[in-house]
């Protein structure tokens, strides 16, 4: 082993973006008041849902990853989009639509609805939708059927880089005016507290008692939630209540031609507008280290749990309870961020961190980092004990992907107690030492000696 000497990183061959900023904060005094981003803890994950915040947090410092993407949060329902009037709608295959329909059925059944009610709801959703093009353009309304010929004549292919999804409202479950209670009220423990029938709620109403949506946990809403939901439903535009897609309809739904991008629309069949039965939103997921760095080091992120903003101490306590070695892993993360590196998760290569210069779009990762903890004499219980065999395997794996293996030791004082670790103030007493592990290849060394 030898002390770390940072080498020049390997630049990527094709770079399609420019470097905007190293951190998601403004470094100029003349700028306006800094933005405080918002994140929520949902099912032990730190999630950013605001699209504007997602873009700034990722593009300025490359924090987090998209929940449906490999890294950059750029997941879209389809790569092909078409215009119908003023609407830009995604084009999906029949098999993709059937897949989302099965997800919607499973989600409704998990909520306790009967099979017959679910079938009626999905039957209503799957009917073709007809848009009044004349009315949308402000002219005299005139009904037009939405068939294949109309699609080919009135729509052009477009490439939409940024298409915002419509709001995900609750599904119209049946043809009745209100949903009906399922089962016998005698076996419902909440029937005495809530004798009235359940109200129709928007899908994005949070439960105040659980870390989940009301439609998922099954709790009943209070009066404030009912009032806000009724107002939002009453003021909503019926035409904007759902997300619409263009499904490639064909006489043979089992045809494999739907999955081929090089087949034209005429060959695949006509396009039919339908309601998307299962909407998925792209969110940004932050690691605990990334989230706490934005909260503690930069002060530009506010983390919410059950609708309440957490203090820095509360965030520290919660992350330590969810990740036992959080104090050591965050100390290493903070150290490398302060050095100008962009640390990302190294689980793909069997390590804790991967270090990038500027960000993953510009350079390949230079180092695979294993974070360990020790005292001043470099002794103590190792977080990841290695045998010579496992260390040699990890070193060889790292070398095969053109990276260097680095051990990052977080040195803690010998008198550090658990009470001292309960506060983020303990970070000021940590020191960090990095060591590069070099693999010795005997044949290579012998060849070099012969050449000399």
C-alpha positions as CSV (number, residue, x, y, z in Angstrom):
1,X,0.0,0.0,0.0
2,X,1.0,3.6,-0.6
3,X,-0.3,7.0,0.2
4,X,-2.9,8.2,-2.4
5,X,-1.5,10.2,-5.3
6,X,-4.4,11.3,-7.5
7,X,-3.9,10.6,-11.1
8,X,-5.5,12.3,-14.1
9,X,-9.0,10.9,-14.9
10,X,-9.9,9.3,-18.1
11,X,-12.2,11.5,-20.2
12,X,-15.2,10.1,-21.9
13,X,-15.1,9.9,-25.7
14,X,-18.4,11.6,-26.4
15,X,-19.8,14.4,-24.1
16,X,-23.1,15.9,-25.1
17,X,-23.5,18.4,-22.2
18,X,-21.7,21.3,-20.6
19,X,-20.6,21.7,-17.0
20,X,-23.1,24.1,-15.3
21,X,-22.0,24.3,-11.7
22,X,-20.2,22.1,-9.1
23,X,-22.9,22.6,-6.4
24,X,-26.7,23.4,-6.5
25,X,-26.2,26.7,-4.8
26,X,-25.4,30.2,-6.0
27,X,-21.8,31.4,-5.3
28,X,-22.5,34.9,-6.4
29,X,-23.5,37.5,-3.8
30,X,-25.5,39.5,-6.3
31,X,-28.0,36.7,-7.0
32,X,-31.4,36.5,-5.3
33,X,-32.3,34.6,-2.2
34,X,-31.0,31.0,-2.4
35,X,-33.4,28.2,-3.3
36,X,-34.3,25.8,-0.5
37,X,-35.0,22.5,-2.1
38,X,-37.5,20.0,-0.7
39,X,-37.2,16.3,-0.2
40,X,-39.4,13.7,1.5
41,X,-38.6,10.5,3.4
42,X,-40.8,7.9,1.8
43,X,-40.4,4.2,2.8
44,X,-36.9,5.0,4.1
45,X,-35.9,6.6,0.9
46,X,-35.1,10.3,0.4
47,X,-37.1,11.4,-2.7
48,X,-37.3,14.8,-4.5
49,X,-40.6,15.2,-6.4
50,X,-40.5,18.8,-7.6
51,X,-39.4,18.7,-11.3
52,X,-37.7,22.1,-11.0
53,X,-35.7,20.9,-7.9
54,X,-34.9,17.6,-9.6
55,X,-33.3,19.4,-12.5
56,X,-31.2,21.8,-10.5
57,X,-30.0,19.3,-7.9
58,X,-28.9,16.8,-10.5
59,X,-27.4,19.2,-13.1
60,X,-25.5,21.2,-10.5
61,X,-23.3,18.6,-8.8
62,X,-24.9,15.4,-10.0
63,X,-26.6,14.5,-6.8
64,X,-28.9,11.5,-6.7
65,X,-30.3,9.4,-9.5
66,X,-33.7,8.9,-11.2
67,X,-35.8,6.2,-9.7
68,X,-36.5,4.7,-13.2
69,X,-33.2,5.7,-14.9
70,X,-29.6,4.6,-14.6
71,X,-28.4,8.0,-13.5
72,X,-29.9,11.1,-15.0
73,X,-33.7,11.4,-14.3
74,X,-34.8,11.3,-17.9
75,X,-37.3,8.5,-17.9
76,X,-40.2,9.0,-20.3
77,X,-43.1,6.7,-21.2
78,X,-42.0,6.7,-24.8
79,X,-39.3,8.0,-27.1
80,X,-41.9,8.8,-29.8
81,X,-44.4,11.6,-29.5
82,X,-47.1,12.9,-31.8
83,X,-49.3,16.0,-31.8
84,X,-53.1,15.8,-31.8
85,X,-54.3,19.4,-31.9
86,X,-52.3,21.2,-29.2
87,X,-51.5,18.1,-27.2
88,X,-48.2,16.3,-27.5
89,X,-49.0,12.6,-26.6
90,X,-46.6,9.6,-26.3
91,X,-47.0,6.7,-28.6
92,X,-46.8,3.2,-26.9
93,X,-47.3,-0.3,-28.2
94,X,-50.2,-2.5,-27.4
95,X,-48.1,-4.8,-25.3
96,X,-46.9,-1.8,-23.2
97,X,-50.5,-0.6,-22.7
98,X,-51.6,-4.1,-21.6
99,X,-48.7,-4.2,-19.1
100,X,-49.8,-0.9,-17.6
101,X,-53.4,-2.2,-17.5
102,X,-52.3,-5.2,-15.5
103,X,-50.4,-3.0,-13.1
104,X,-53.6,-0.8,-12.6
105,X,-55.6,-4.0,-12.0
106,X,-53.2,-5.2,-9.4
107,X,-53.1,-1.8,-7.6
108,X,-56.9,-1.7,-7.4
109,X,-57.1,-5.2,-6.1
110,X,-54.5,-4.4,-3.4
111,X,-56.8,-1.6,-2.2
112,X,-59.5,-4.2,-1.4
113,X,-61.8,-3.6,-4.3
114,X,-63.9,-6.4,-5.6
115,X,-63.0,-8.1,-8.9
116,X,-66.3,-6.9,-10.5
117,X,-65.7,-3.3,-9.6
118,X,-62.1,-3.4,-10.8
119,X,-63.3,-4.9,-14.2
120,X,-65.9,-2.1,-14.6
121,X,-63.4,0.6,-13.8
122,X,-60.8,-0.7,-16.2
123,X,-63.5,-1.2,-18.9
124,X,-64.4,2.4,-18.6
125,X,-60.7,3.5,-18.8
126,X,-59.9,1.5,-21.8
127,X,-62.5,3.0,-24.1
128,X,-61.0,5.1,-27.0
129,X,-61.0,8.8,-26.3
130,X,-62.2,11.4,-28.8
131,X,-60.8,14.9,-28.7
132,X,-62.7,17.9,-30.1
133,X,-60.0,19.5,-32.2
134,X,-62.2,22.4,-33.3
135,X,-63.1,23.3,-29.8
136,X,-59.5,23.3,-28.6
137,X,-58.6,25.7,-31.3
138,X,-61.4,28.1,-30.3
139,X,-63.5,27.5,-33.4
140,X,-67.1,26.2,-33.6
141,X,-67.3,22.8,-31.9
142,X,-67.5,19.9,-34.3
143,X,-67.2,16.3,-33.2
144,X,-64.6,14.2,-34.9
145,X,-63.9,10.5,-34.5
146,X,-60.3,9.6,-33.7
147,X,-59.3,6.9,-36.1
148,X,-56.2,6.0,-38.0
149,X,-56.7,8.3,-40.9
150,X,-57.2,11.4,-38.7
151,X,-54.0,10.6,-36.8
152,X,-51.9,10.3,-40.0
153,X,-53.2,13.6,-41.5
154,X,-53.4,15.9,-38.4
155,X,-50.3,14.9,-36.5
156,X,-46.6,15.2,-37.1
157,X,-43.7,13.4,-35.5
158,X,-42.0,15.5,-32.9
159,X,-39.1,14.9,-30.5
160,X,-40.1,16.3,-27.1
161,X,-37.1,16.7,-24.8
162,X,-39.2,17.8,-21.8
163,X,-42.8,16.7,-21.6
164,X,-44.5,17.2,-18.2
165,X,-46.9,14.4,-17.1
166,X,-50.5,15.3,-16.3
167,X,-51.7,15.1,-12.7
168,X,-52.5,11.6,-11.6
169,X,-56.1,11.7,-10.4
170,X,-58.0,8.9,-8.9
171,X,-59.6,6.4,-11.2
172,X,-63.3,6.5,-11.9
173,X,-64.0,3.1,-10.3
174,X,-67.7,2.5,-11.3
175,X,-70.5,4.2,-13.1
176,X,-72.1,5.1,-9.7
177,X,-71.8,8.6,-8.3
178,X,-69.8,7.5,-5.2
179,X,-67.7,4.5,-4.3
180,X,-69.4,1.9,-2.2
181,X,-68.1,0.3,1.0
182,X,-66.7,-3.2,0.4
183,X,-67.7,-6.1,2.7
184,X,-69.7,-6.2,5.9
185,X,-69.4,-3.0,8.1
186,X,-69.6,-5.3,11.2
187,X,-66.0,-6.4,10.4
188,X,-64.7,-2.9,9.7
189,X,-62.9,-1.6,12.9
190,X,-63.3,2.0,11.6
191,X,-67.0,1.8,10.8
192,X,-68.1,3.3,14.2
193,X,-65.7,6.2,13.8
194,X,-66.5,6.8,10.1
195,X,-70.1,5.6,9.6
196,X,-70.4,7.5,6.3
197,X,-69.3,6.0,3.0
198,X,-65.8,6.6,1.8
199,X,-65.3,9.8,-0.2
200,X,-63.7,10.0,-3.6
201,X,-60.1,11.3,-3.0
202,X,-57.3,12.4,-5.2
203,X,-54.5,9.8,-5.3
204,X,-51.9,12.2,-4.0
205,X,-53.3,12.8,-0.5
206,X,-50.8,11.9,2.2
207,X,-51.8,10.0,5.3
208,X,-51.1,11.9,8.5
209,X,-50.6,8.7,10.5
210,X,-48.5,6.6,8.1
211,X,-45.7,7.3,5.7
212,X,-47.8,6.5,2.7
213,X,-50.7,7.7,0.5
214,X,-54.3,7.3,1.7
215,X,-55.1,5.2,-1.3
216,X,-52.4,2.7,-0.2
217,X,-52.6,2.5,3.5
218,X,-56.4,2.4,3.7
219,X,-56.9,5.1,6.4
220,X,-59.8,7.5,6.3
221,X,-59.2,11.2,5.6
222,X,-60.0,13.9,8.0
223,X,-62.2,16.9,7.3
224,X,-59.4,19.2,6.1
225,X,-58.2,16.6,3.6
226,X,-61.8,16.0,2.4
227,X,-62.4,19.7,1.8
228,X,-59.1,20.2,0.0
229,X,-59.8,17.2,-2.2
230,X,-63.3,18.2,-3.0
231,X,-62.2,21.7,-4.0
232,X,-59.4,20.4,-6.2
233,X,-61.7,17.9,-7.9
234,X,-64.4,20.5,-8.4
235,X,-61.9,23.0,-10.0
236,X,-60.1,20.5,-12.1
237,X,-60.5,20.5,-15.9
238,X,-62.1,17.2,-17.0
239,X,-60.0,17.2,-20.1
240,X,-56.8,17.4,-17.9
241,X,-57.9,14.8,-15.3
242,X,-55.9,12.0,-16.9
243,X,-52.8,11.3,-18.8
244,X,-53.4,10.3,-22.4
245,X,-51.4,8.0,-24.7
246,X,-51.6,7.0,-28.3
247,X,-51.7,3.2,-28.5
248,X,-50.6,1.4,-31.6
249,X,-53.8,-0.6,-32.3
250,X,-53.8,-3.6,-34.6
251,X,-56.0,-6.5,-35.5
252,X,-53.3,-8.8,-34.2
253,X,-52.5,-7.7,-30.7
254,X,-50.0,-10.5,-30.2
255,X,-47.9,-9.4,-33.1
256,X,-44.2,-8.9,-32.3
257,X,-44.0,-5.9,-34.7
258,X,-45.0,-3.6,-31.9
259,X,-41.6,-3.8,-30.3
260,X,-39.7,-2.9,-33.5
261,X,-38.8,0.7,-33.8
262,X,-38.0,0.5,-37.5
263,X,-41.6,-0.4,-38.5
264,X,-43.7,2.4,-39.7
265,X,-47.0,3.4,-38.2
266,X,-48.9,2.2,-41.3
267,X,-47.4,-1.2,-40.9
268,X,-48.1,-1.4,-37.2
269,X,-51.7,-0.2,-37.4
270,X,-53.6,2.9,-36.5
271,X,-53.1,5.0,-33.4
272,X,-55.9,5.1,-30.9
273,X,-56.0,7.6,-28.0
274,X,-56.7,6.1,-24.6
275,X,-56.3,7.0,-21.0
276,X,-53.0,5.8,-19.4
277,X,-54.3,3.4,-16.7
278,X,-51.1,3.5,-14.7
279,X,-49.0,6.7,-14.5
280,X,-45.4,6.6,-13.3
281,X,-43.6,9.7,-12.3
282,X,-39.8,10.1,-12.5
283,X,-38.4,11.2,-9.1
284,X,-34.9,11.9,-7.9
285,X,-33.6,9.6,-5.2
286,X,-30.8,10.8,-2.9
287,X,-28.6,8.7,-0.9
288,X,-28.4,9.4,2.9
289,X,-24.9,10.9,2.4
290,X,-26.0,13.1,-0.5
291,X,-29.1,14.3,1.4
292,X,-27.2,15.2,4.6
293,X,-24.5,17.0,2.6
294,X,-27.1,19.2,1.1
295,X,-28.7,19.7,4.5
296,X,-25.6,20.1,6.7
297,X,-22.8,21.3,4.5
298,X,-24.8,23.5,2.1
299,X,-28.0,24.3,3.9
300,X,-30.0,24.2,0.6
301,X,-32.2,21.2,1.3
302,X,-35.1,20.7,3.7
303,X,-36.1,17.1,4.5
304,X,-39.7,16.4,5.4
305,X,-41.1,13.3,7.2
306,X,-44.9,12.8,7.6
307,X,-45.4,16.4,6.4
308,X,-43.1,18.0,9.0
309,X,-39.7,19.5,8.3
310,X,-36.8,17.9,10.2
311,X,-34.0,19.7,11.8
312,X,-30.3,18.9,11.1
313,X,-30.0,16.9,14.3
314,X,-33.2,15.0,13.5
315,X,-32.0,14.2,10.0
316,X,-28.7,12.9,11.5
317,X,-30.5,10.8,14.1
318,X,-32.8,9.3,11.6
319,X,-30.1,8.5,9.0
320,X,-27.9,6.9,11.7
321,X,-30.9,4.7,12.8
322,X,-31.5,3.6,9.2
323,X,-27.8,3.1,8.4
324,X,-25.6,2.0,11.3
325,X,-22.2,3.1,9.7
326,X,-23.6,6.5,8.5
327,X,-21.3,8.6,10.5
328,X,-18.2,7.1,8.9
329,X,-19.6,6.9,5.4
330,X,-20.8,10.5,5.5
331,X,-17.4,11.7,6.8
332,X,-15.7,10.1,3.8
333,X,-18.4,11.5,1.4
334,X,-18.0,15.0,2.9
335,X,-14.2,14.7,2.6
336,X,-14.2,13.8,-1.1
337,X,-16.8,16.4,-1.9
338,X,-14.8,19.1,-0.3
339,X,-11.8,18.0,-2.5
340,X,-13.9,18.6,-5.6
341,X,-14.7,15.0,-6.5
342,X,-18.2,13.7,-7.2
343,X,-18.8,10.6,-5.1
344,X,-21.4,8.1,-6.3
345,X,-22.4,4.7,-5.1
346,X,-19.8,2.0,-5.8
347,X,-22.0,-1.1,-5.1
348,X,-21.7,-2.1,-8.8
349,X,-18.0,-2.7,-8.3
350,X,-18.2,-4.1,-4.8
351,X,-17.0,-0.9,-3.0
352,X,-18.6,2.0,-1.1
353,X,-17.9,5.0,-3.4
354,X,-16.8,5.8,-6.9
355,X,-15.0,9.1,-7.5
356,X,-15.7,11.2,-10.6
357,X,-14.1,14.4,-11.7
358,X,-16.8,17.0,-12.5
359,X,-19.4,14.3,-12.9
360,X,-20.3,10.9,-14.6
361,X,-21.1,12.5,-18.0
362,X,-17.6,13.9,-18.5
363,X,-15.1,11.4,-17.0
364,X,-15.0,7.8,-16.1
365,X,-14.7,7.0,-12.4
366,X,-11.0,7.2,-11.3
367,X,-11.2,5.4,-8.0
368,X,-13.2,2.7,-6.3
369,X,-13.3,3.6,-2.6
370,X,-13.7,1.3,0.4
371,X,-14.6,3.2,3.6
372,X,-13.3,1.9,6.8
373,X,-13.2,3.1,10.4
374,X,-10.2,3.0,12.9
375,X,-8.6,4.8,15.8
376,X,-5.4,6.8,15.9
377,X,-3.3,3.6,15.8
378,X,-5.2,2.3,12.8
379,X,-6.8,-0.4,14.9
380,X,-10.4,-1.1,15.7
381,X,-13.4,-3.2,14.4
382,X,-13.3,-3.0,10.6
383,X,-16.6,-2.2,8.9
384,X,-15.6,-4.5,6.0
385,X,-13.0,-7.1,7.1
386,X,-11.0,-8.5,4.2
387,X,-9.1,-11.7,3.7
388,X,-6.2,-11.8,1.4
389,X,-8.3,-13.7,-1.1
390,X,-11.2,-11.3,-1.1
391,X,-8.9,-8.3,-1.2
392,X,-7.0,-9.7,-4.2
393,X,-10.3,-10.4,-6.0
394,X,-11.5,-6.8,-5.4
395,X,-8.2,-5.4,-6.5
396,X,-8.3,-7.4,-9.7
397,X,-11.9,-6.5,-10.4
398,X,-11.1,-2.8,-10.0
399,X,-8.1,-3.1,-12.3
400,X,-10.1,-4.8,-15.0
401,X,-12.4,-1.7,-15.2
402,X,-9.5,0.7,-15.4
403,X,-9.8,2.1,-11.9
404,X,-7.7,2.2,-8.8
405,X,-8.7,0.7,-5.5
406,X,-8.6,3.1,-2.6
407,X,-9.1,2.6,1.2
408,X,-10.5,5.6,3.0
409,X,-9.9,5.4,6.7
410,X,-12.1,7.5,9.0
411,X,-10.0,8.0,12.1
412,X,-12.0,8.5,15.3
413,X,-10.6,9.6,18.6
414,X,-10.1,6.8,21.2
415,X,-12.4,8.6,23.7
416,X,-15.3,8.9,21.3
417,X,-18.5,7.7,22.9
418,X,-21.9,6.8,21.5
419,X,-23.4,10.0,23.0
420,X,-20.9,12.1,21.1
421,X,-21.8,10.3,17.9
422,X,-25.5,11.2,18.4
423,X,-24.8,14.7,17.1
424,X,-23.3,15.9,13.8
425,X,-20.8,17.9,15.8
426,X,-18.7,14.7,16.1
427,X,-17.7,15.2,12.5
428,X,-15.3,17.9,13.5
429,X,-13.2,15.4,15.5
430,X,-12.8,13.0,12.6
431,X,-9.8,12.8,10.4
432,X,-9.6,11.0,7.0
433,X,-6.6,9.2,5.5
434,X,-6.7,7.6,2.1
435,X,-4.5,4.8,0.9
436,X,-4.2,3.3,-2.6
437,X,-3.9,-0.4,-3.0
438,X,-1.7,-1.3,-5.9
439,X,-1.7,-4.9,-7.4
440,X,1.8,-6.2,-8.0
441,X,2.0,-8.2,-11.3
442,X,5.2,-10.3,-11.2
443,X,5.5,-10.9,-15.0
444,X,5.1,-7.2,-15.7
445,X,7.7,-6.2,-13.1
446,X,10.1,-8.8,-14.5
447,X,9.7,-7.5,-18.1
448,X,10.3,-3.9,-17.0
449,X,13.5,-5.0,-15.2
450,X,14.8,-6.8,-18.3
451,X,14.2,-3.8,-20.5
452,X,16.2,-1.6,-18.1
